[in-house]
Amino acid sequence: MNTATHKPDTITKTIFLAAPPQAVWQYLTEKNKLKTWFHPAESDLAVGKDYALIREDQPGSERLCWGKVLSMTPPHSMVWTFTVAPLNGAMTTVTWTLEAIDDGTRLTLVHEGVSDAMGDTALGLIFALDPGWDEHFGRLRLSLRETATTACAASE
């Protein structure tokens, strides 16, 4: 990783998915697909709009993470502001990049700004966010695989 462009606390994740970018894009932006791998959303994500990902299993649909969609270039990239309760409303930035590859998509997430938001206490949250993104990406792979399997079965 080039530390000239990323701070040491930047979380960068790249995964390879056996689905075209348009299908992956739907899982990043559509309310009903977000809930299959990340968290339920109050609405589809849209540029310039606030978003909230919620916990449905508790009364009052508690917000788990929220922010604003700053930019979207479907199905290639998206930038959000992002916060969770431990950030006390301070915003970080999550950048999603989708690149078409043979028979799939290379999806890269760059999550930055945690140290700027939390100062000296940032490392604990980074240690929580890092494996959290891994867990969510594992569920994204499964959701896309299940969709492909269902589509194949339906076409038979």
C-alpha positions, 0 to 999 in steps of 0.5 A, a space after each residue: 500500500 502506498 502510504 503517501 496516498 493513505 494514512 496508516 489507519 485507512 482500511 482498504 479491502 479488495 474482494 473478487 466477486 463472480 457477478 458483473 458490476 451492475 449486479 454488485 452495484 444493486 447490492 451496494 445501493 438497493 434497500 432490499 439487497 443491502 439487508 441481505 449482506 450489510 444491514 437493512 436500509 431505510 431506503 435505496 441509496 441516492 446521491 446527495 441523500 442521507 442514508 441510515 442502516 438500521 437494526 430491525 430486531 430492536 424496537 424503534 429500528 435503531 440506527 447502526 450506521 448512517 451518513 450521506 451519499 456524496 457521489 455515485 457513478 453507477 456501476 463504477 464508484 460511490 462515496 459515502 460519509 459514514 458514522 457509527 455510535 462510537 464516533 459520536 456523530 463525527 463522519 468518516 469516508 467510505 469509497 467503493 470502487 467496482 472494476 469489471 474483470 473476466 467473469 466478475 467484479 473487483 470490489 474495493 472499499 477504502 474507509 478513512 478518517 477514523 483517526 481524524 474523527 476520534 484522535 488517540 482513541 481511534 485504534 480500538 474502533 479501527 480494530 472493530 471496523 476492520 474485521 466487521 468489513 470482512 464479515 460483511 464482505 463474506 455475506 455479500 459473496 454468499 448473497 450474490 452466490 445465492 442470487 446466481 443459484 436461484 437465477 440458474 434454477 429458475 432458468 432450468 
